[in-house]
Amino acid sequence: MTEQEQGVEREPTPATAEAVFGGRLDLAIAYAELLADQGVLRGLIGPSEVPRLWTRHILNCGVLSEVIDDGATVVDIGSGAGFPGIPLAIAKPEASITLIEPLLRRSTFLEEAISELGLQNVTVTRGRAEEKAVLSAVGTADVVTSRAVAPLERLAGWSAPLIRIGGRFVALKGRSVAEEIERDRAAVKKVGIVDLTVGQCGVDILDEPTTLLIGSRVGTDKDAAAARRAARRAKRGR
Ligand SMILES: C[S@@+](CC[C@H](N)C(=O)[O-])C[C@H]1O[C@@H](n2cnc3c(N)ncnc32)[C@H](O)[C@@H]1O
């Protein structure tokens, strides 16, 4: 039976994909095929996503590379089938990306996808973002990213401890971002994320550009107390 007979029509690779993935477009195409095939079979994405895999998912996430510096250390919380972490890793080979995903079925798929695509700049950590023990590098990420993982207050609470002071919180958000900011700004500040701004990327690439919520990580009283405790421990150890 052909794909059309099965009712799962794949979206052709858009001409704009080359502008996002450049010489690594073949990897993005291989990832799209993997998602449309194994991703659907194994229940990681719904079949209704297949006809819009590029526009709604792969390009929508790949354009995030516009705001990520070369060489950045990125932690992607709740990657699911790999969004936004895998398209970002394809578009930004100089960045080093850790995907955090608690569900075994999803983390297994992520490991297999990375190995099949031969992505050298991505690793997977199975666990929840708030379980600091799962991360070897708490407080060292230049950027923590996420898409569709949790409401802003909770997301900020999980993200902040992973971001280095001076690093950035970058969440892909929907149309209700302004209301989320209004509702949660104070709680987000409490965990050390300030200067919330709404931005867009993929403006010249997507009909509907990707909306980003960006914040800066600053030190909190809790961070200062932790630093004092660490200094005392170091002194005792001397
Ligand atoms: C709606 S899915 C979104 C997946 C992907 N980010 C996307 O945009 O397609 C939410 C994902 O967040 C993961 N998740 C939920 N709570 C989490 C936590 N505390 N830490 C890390 N990941 C979490 C879930 O397992 C799930 O894969």
The ligand as an SDF file (V2000), in Angstrom:
LIG
                    3D

 27 29  0  0  0  0  0  0  0  0999 V2000
    4.1390   17.6280   25.1480 C   0  0  0  0  0  0  0  0  0  0  0  0
    5.6500   16.8240   25.1570 S   0  0  0  0  0  0  0  0  0  0  0  0
    6.6420   17.9180   24.1670 C   0  0  0  0  0  0  0  0  0  0  0  0
    7.7910   17.2170   23.5320 C   0  0  0  0  0  0  0  0  0  0  0  0
    8.6900   18.1140   22.6580 C   0  0  0  0  0  0  0  0  0  0  0  0
    9.3550   19.1320   23.4460 N   0  0  0  0  0  0  0  0  0  0  0  0
    7.9020   18.7250   21.5350 C   0  0  0  0  0  0  0  0  0  0  0  0
    7.7970   19.9470   21.4880 O   0  0  0  0  0  0  0  0  0  0  0  0
    7.4080   17.9770   20.6910 O   0  0  0  0  0  0  0  0  0  0  0  0
    6.3070   17.1290   26.7980 C   0  0  0  0  0  0  0  0  0  0  0  0
    7.5390   16.3230   27.0940 C   0  0  0  0  0  0  0  0  0  0  0  0
    8.0830   16.7600   28.3330 O   0  0  0  0  0  0  0  0  0  0  0  0
    8.5080   15.6400   29.0720 C   0  0  0  0  0  0  0  0  0  0  0  0
    8.5290   16.0350   30.4980 N   0  0  0  0  0  0  0  0  0  0  0  0
    7.4740   16.1610   31.3330 C   0  0  0  0  0  0  0  0  0  0  0  0
    7.8950   16.5280   32.5630 N   0  0  0  0  0  0  0  0  0  0  0  0
    9.2510   16.6470   32.4960 C   0  0  0  0  0  0  0  0  0  0  0  0
   10.2680   16.9870   33.4360 C   0  0  0  0  0  0  0  0  0  0  0  0
    9.9710   17.2650   34.6960 N   0  0  0  0  0  0  0  0  0  0  0  0
   11.5520   17.0180   33.0110 N   0  0  0  0  0  0  0  0  0  0  0  0
   11.8650   16.7330   31.7300 C   0  0  0  0  0  0  0  0  0  0  0  0
   10.9440   16.3850   30.7990 N   0  0  0  0  0  0  0  0  0  0  0  0
    9.6490   16.3530   31.1770 C   0  0  0  0  0  0  0  0  0  0  0  0
    7.5020   14.5620   28.7080 C   0  0  0  0  0  0  0  0  0  0  0  0
    7.9820   13.2540   28.9640 O   0  0  0  0  0  0  0  0  0  0  0  0
    7.2830   14.8350   27.2370 C   0  0  0  0  0  0  0  0  0  0  0  0
    8.1670   14.1130   26.4200 O   0  0  0  0  0  0  0  0  0  0  0  0
  1  2  1  0
  2  3  1  0
  2 10  1  0
  3  4  1  0
  4  5  1  0
  5  6  1  0
  5  7  1  0
  7  8  2  0
  7  9  1  0
 10 11  1  0
 11 12  1  0
 11 26  1  0
 12 13  1  0
 13 14  1  0
 13 24  1  0
 14 15  1  0
 14 23  1  0
 15 16  2  0
 16 17  1  0
 17 18  1  0
 17 23  2  0
 18 19  1  0
 18 20  2  0
 20 21  1  0
 21 22  2  0
 22 23  1  0
 24 25  1  0
 24 26  1  0
 26 27  1  0
M  CHG  2   2   1   9  -1
M  END
$$$$
